[in-house]
Amino acid sequence: MKALMYHYVRKFDSKFPYSKHKEIKDFINEIKNLISLGYEFKNVTEAIESLKKEEDLNKVVLLTFDDGLKDHFNAAKILKNLGIQKGTFYIPTQPYLNNEILHVHNAHLILSKEGEKSLDLLFEACKHLDISITNHSNYKIEKEIHKNSYFRNETSPKIKDFKRLINYYGSIGVRDLLLNEIKRRISIFKKAEDVYLSFDEIKEISEMGFEIGSHGVSHTLLSRLDKEKQKEELSSSKKFLEKLISQDINSFCYPYGGKKSYNEYTLKLLKELNYHNAISVEERDINNETIENNLFEIPRYDCNQIKNLF
């Protein structure tokens, strides 16, 4: 059994020439190919329960969609039209609380519009606002810990550095100020409702038969947070989504998803809060060994690897 991870599924937009996304036509063709090869589709929690019963799942694919993006409503409708109403959509809840775009997606917007220039724009914003993104007590430690992040899926050193500073070891306290300043300079005026699923769309996706999972509150690296803040991320997002769709939220998706994006306390909390499983970005198949070792580190592949996997 294999899990696939999707983010942006959309058509090319000339306003954002450096966007990294899955073209809709490619998405449709890839799903049709999986159907023609005889693959079955399941939600994450459903599949894990089937694996516990030792069912044969060699021809099963788990489609997972991260970040609660507006694109995903169209992706769900495409899947439904193809006869598929199984997959898991992971939603971060902060945009629904403050009506603002998360830092990670502001970074994506900037990178999609400016590409490698984004790093220079970040340093210019630091100079203009007279603040430093590296001026915090754990900077050197966290830089060393995360120095190899993005080594697989990014080739540009400048883009790697931009992402690492914003997502992994830059100061959490100033990154939003810097990102908003860059957006102002390059005239990006998108609002949260332009980026994320609406309440009605989340409900409709759930009603179609797809699973809704939690992606935390703020899409922050959990391993950087203290115990109280980690608990808030995992607990409040679960409660928020359960109230919204009137169903239990059983599956969690780690923001960023690598081994260093969470810690032992995160794993402990997930069990205490009655999550049934959690999904990462470790790239390998799901099998009985997964069940035996850890239901809270379920592996999956990036969707861009699909041609090499099937």
C-alpha positions in Angstrom: 0.0 0.0 0.0 1.2 3.5 -0.9 0.2 6.9 0.3 0.5 10.0 -2.0 0.8 13.6 -0.9 -0.7 16.5 -2.8 -0.6 20.2 -2.2 -1.4 22.5 -5.1 -3.6 21.0 -7.9 -4.3 23.8 -10.4 -3.8 25.3 -13.8 -0.7 27.5 -14.6 -1.2 31.1 -13.7 1.1 33.6 -15.5 1.0 35.9 -12.5 2.9 33.2 -10.5 5.3 31.8 -13.1 7.5 29.9 -10.6 4.6 28.0 -8.9 5.2 24.4 -8.0 2.0 22.6 -8.5 0.3 19.6 -10.1 -1.5 20.5 -13.3 -5.1 19.5 -13.2 -4.8 17.6 -16.5 -1.9 15.6 -15.1 -3.8 14.9 -11.9 -6.7 13.5 -13.9 -4.5 11.4 -16.1 -2.5 10.0 -13.2 -5.7 9.0 -11.3 -7.2 7.4 -14.4 -4.0 5.4 -14.8 -4.2 4.1 -11.3 -7.8 3.1 -11.9 -6.8 1.3 -15.1 -4.0 -0.6 -13.2 -6.7 -1.9 -10.8 -5.9 0.2 -7.8 -8.4 0.8 -5.0 -8.6 4.0 -2.9 -9.1 4.3 0.8 -9.1 7.0 3.5 -6.1 6.8 5.8 -7.9 5.7 8.9 -10.0 3.2 7.0 -6.9 1.7 5.4 -5.0 1.4 8.7 -7.9 -0.5 10.2 -8.0 -2.8 7.2 -4.3 -3.4 7.6 -4.8 -4.3 11.3 -7.2 -7.0 10.1 -4.4 -8.3 7.8 -6.4 -7.6 4.6 -4.5 -7.7 1.3 -3.8 -4.0 0.5 -1.1 -4.3 -2.1 -3.3 -2.7 -4.7 -4.5 0.2 -2.4 -3.5 3.9 -2.7 -4.1 6.5 -0.1 -4.6 10.0 -1.6 -3.8 12.7 0.9 -4.1 16.5 0.5 -2.3 18.9 2.8 -3.1 22.5 3.9 -6.9 22.8 3.3 -6.2 24.7 0.0 -8.9 26.1 -2.2 -7.6 23.8 -5.0 -8.7 20.7 -3.0 -12.4 21.3 -3.5 -12.0 21.0 -7.2 -9.7 17.9 -6.7 -12.4 16.3 -4.6 -15.0 16.9 -7.3 -12.7 15.5 -9.9 -12.2 12.4 -7.9 -15.9 12.0 -7.3 -16.5 12.3 -11.1 -14.0 9.5 -11.6 -15.9 7.3 -9.1 -13.5 7.9 -6.2 -14.9 9.2 -2.9 -11.9 8.1 -0.7 -9.0 10.3 0.4 -7.9 12.3 3.4 -7.8 16.1 3.5 -5.7 17.7 6.2 -6.8 21.1 7.4 -4.9 23.8 9.4 -7.4 25.8 11.5 -5.7 29.2 12.2 -6.9 30.8 8.9 -10.5 30.3 10.1 -9.7 31.9 13.5 -7.9 35.1 12.3 -8.8 35.2 8.6 -5.1 35.5 7.7 -2.9 33.5 5.3 -0.4 31.2 7.1 3.3 32.1 6.9 4.0 28.9 4.9 1.5 29.9 2.2 2.7 33.5 2.1 6.1 32.1 1.5 4.7 30.0 -1.3 3.0 33.0 -2.9 6.3 35.0 -2.8 8.3 32.1 -4.2 5.7 31.5 -6.9 5.9 35.1 -8.1 9.6 35.8 -7.6 11.5 32.5 -7.6 15.2 32.9 -6.5 14.7 36.7 -6.0 12.7 35.8 -2.9 15.8 35.5 -0.7 17.1 38.9 -1.7 13.6 40.3 -1.0 13.8 38.8 2.5 17.1 40.4 3.3 15.8 43.7 1.9 12.8 43.5 4.1 15.0 42.8 7.1 17.1 45.9 6.3 14.0 48.1 5.7 12.3 47.1 8.9 15.6 47.0 10.8 15.0 43.5 12.2 16.8 40.3 12.0 15.3 36.9 11.2 18.3 35.1 12.7 18.5 37.0 16.0 17.2 34.4 18.5 18.8 32.2 21.1 18.3 28.9 19.3 19.3 30.0 15.8 22.7 28.2 15.6 21.3 25.0 17.1 18.3 24.9 14.8 20.3 25.8 11.8 22.5 22.8 12.4 19.6 20.5 13.0 17.7 21.5 9.8 20.7 22.2 7.5 19.7 19.4 5.2 16.0 20.3 4.9 14.7 20.5 1.3 17.8 18.7 -0.1 15.6 16.4 -2.1 12.9 18.5 -3.6 14.8 21.8 -4.2 17.8 22.4 -6.5 18.2 26.2 -6.0 20.4 27.1 -3.0 18.6 30.5 -2.8 15.2 28.9 -2.6 16.4 26.3 0.0 17.8 29.1 2.1 14.6 31.2 1.9 12.4 28.2 2.9 14.8 27.1 5.7 14.8 30.7 7.2 11.0 31.0 7.0 10.0 27.5 8.0 12.7 26.0 10.1 15.2 28.2 11.9 14.3 31.8 11.3 12.7 33.8 14.2 9.0 32.9 14.5 8.4 36.3 16.1 9.4 38.3 13.0 8.7 36.1 10.0 5.1 37.3 9.5 6.2 41.0 9.5 8.9 40.2 6.9 6.6 38.2 4.7 3.9 40.9 4.8 6.4 43.5 3.9 7.6 41.5 0.9 4.0 40.9 -0.3 3.4 44.7 0.0 6.5 45.4 -2.1 5.6 42.9 -4.9 1.9 43.6 -4.9 0.4 40.3 -3.7 -3.1 41.1 -2.4 -4.6 37.6 -1.9 -6.8 37.1 1.1 -7.3 34.0 3.2 -10.6 33.1 1.4 -8.7 33.1 -1.9 -6.3 30.5 -0.5 -8.3 28.1 1.7 -11.4 26.0 1.6 -14.5 27.5 3.0 -16.5 25.9 5.8 -19.1 24.8 3.3 -16.5 23.3 1.1 -14.9 21.3 4.0 -18.3 20.0 5.0 -19.1 19.0 1.4 -15.8 17.2 1.0 -16.6 15.3 4.2 -20.2 14.5 3.0 -18.8 13.1 -0.3 -17.1 10.4 1.8 -13.6 11.8 2.1 -11.9 11.8 5.5 -11.0 15.2 7.2 -7.8 15.2 9.3 -6.0 17.8 11.4 -3.0 19.6 10.2 -2.6 21.5 13.5 -3.5 25.2 14.0 -0.7 27.3 12.6 1.4 25.0 10.4 4.4 25.6 12.7 7.2 23.1 13.2 6.0 21.3 16.3 9.5 20.4 17.5 10.1 24.1 18.0 7.2 24.5 20.4 7.0 23.9 24.1 4.7 21.2 25.5 1.8 23.6 26.2 1.9 25.1 22.7 2.1 21.6 21.1 -0.9 20.5 23.0 -2.8 23.6 21.9 -1.9 22.8 18.2 -3.1 19.2 18.4 -6.1 19.6 20.7 -7.8 22.8 19.5 -7.5 21.9 15.8 -9.1 18.5 16.5 -12.0 20.1 18.5 -12.5 22.8 15.9 -12.8 20.4 13.0 -15.0 17.9 14.9 -17.5 20.7 15.7 -17.4 21.8 12.0 -18.1 18.4 10.4 -19.8 16.6 13.3 -17.5 13.7 13.1 -14.5 12.4 15.0 -11.1 13.5 13.7 -8.8 10.5 13.8 -5.9 11.3 11.6 -3.1 13.9 12.0 -0.6 15.2 9.5 2.6 16.8 10.8 3.4 20.2 9.4 6.5 19.7 7.2 6.4 16.1 8.1 10.0 15.1 8.4 11.4 13.2 11.4 12.8 16.5 12.9 9.4 18.3 12.6 8.0 16.6 15.7 9.4 14.8 18.8 8.6 12.1 21.3 6.3 14.4 23.2 4.3 15.0 20.0 3.8 11.2 19.6 2.7 10.9 23.3 0.2 13.8 22.9 -1.4 12.3 19.8 -2.2 9.1 21.7 -3.5 11.0 24.7 -5.7 13.2 22.6 -7.3 10.1 20.9 -5.8 10.4 17.5 -5.7 7.0 15.8 -2.8 7.7 13.4 -0.5 10.4 12.0 1.2 10.7 8.6 4.7 11.9 7.8 6.8 12.4 4.6 9.1 9.5 5.0 9.2 7.8 1.6 8.4 4.1 1.7 5.4 1.8 1.4 2.9 1.1 4.2 2.9 -2.5 5.4 2.4 -4.7 8.5 5.7 -3.4 9.8 4.1 0.1 9.9 1.4 -1.3 12.2 3.8 -3.1 14.4 6.2 -0.1 14.8 4.3 3.1 14.9 0.9 4.2 13.7 1.9 7.8 14.2 4.7 7.8 11.6 2.9 6.5 8.5 5.0 7.1 5.4 4.0 8.5 2.1 5.4 9.6 -1.2 5.3 13.0 -2.9 2.8 13.0 -5.8 5.5 14.0 -8.2 7.1 10.6 -7.8 4.0 8.8 -9.1 5.5 7.8 -12.4 8.3 6.0 -10.7 6.0 4.2 -8.2 3.4 2.6 -10.4 
